Amino acid sequence: MKALVIQHDHVSPTGPVGRRLEHHGFEITEFLVVPEDKFSTPNITVEFPNFDEFDLIVPLGAPWGAWDNDCIGNWLEPELELVKSAVAAGKPVLGICFGGQLIARAMGGSVGRAPQFEIGWTTIWSDRPELVPNGPWFQFHYDRFTVPPGAVEIARNPAAPQAFIINKTLGVQFHPELEAPGLKGWLDWGGAGKVREAGLDPEIMLAQTRAEDPAAEQRTYALVDAYLKDIAGLI
């Protein structure tokens, strides 16, 4: 089986999501949308791989908004169309944060600025904890999606919807792939300033993440296992 992981920026490692897919025998292709040298000017033209060549599509997070056509429309709009076609055709898609927002927008929901941002480890309220455990999960977003028509919301918290299912697709708002090395990359590339602006301490957040990594890894493995088995039908 083949999985396409779409990394929208150069500091988005697959972490435990990638490791669990490999555990289940997936051959992973990582596709980088915006390279490091274009990070500050991300509205580039991108030729995406052919989704038909893969059994699973995994769009990851991004520091840009899934609503922001002015900033990233040159590749955002084509990706939205590809995701819409894949989800509608019943291809399994696992969308994470920005990736979940992509799915929501592509399938007729909306994405916009949230009244309350979420940064750090938070718990959620899940209707299906065997698929999406309550957490804590790491969050780093200023936007939120509305659940698209035909989808079933399965998790939420007071700030935003947190997970939904449509066809063989799962979209989540949080970051199951996040672990300490990935967070350090985000902090180094502008995230530390955003954390401080939120009144939080990035060094303590990083230390907390290192401490949380072993338990978070097991939660992510459980999520990936249940998704592949119960929703995607791939194992």
DAHU-V879437 format. One record per helix or strand. SS is the DSSP state (@ for helix, = for strand). FROM is the first residue (numbers start at 1). TO is the last residue. Records with the same first field share a line. If there is no record, write none. Layout:
BEGIN
SS=FROM-TO + FROM-TO
END
This chain:
BEGIN
==2-7 + 27-32 + 56-59 + 92-96 + 111-123 + 125-126 + 135-145 + 152-156 + 161-166 + 169-172
@=15-23 + 36-38 + 51-53 + 69-88 + 98-106 + 180-197 + 202-231
END
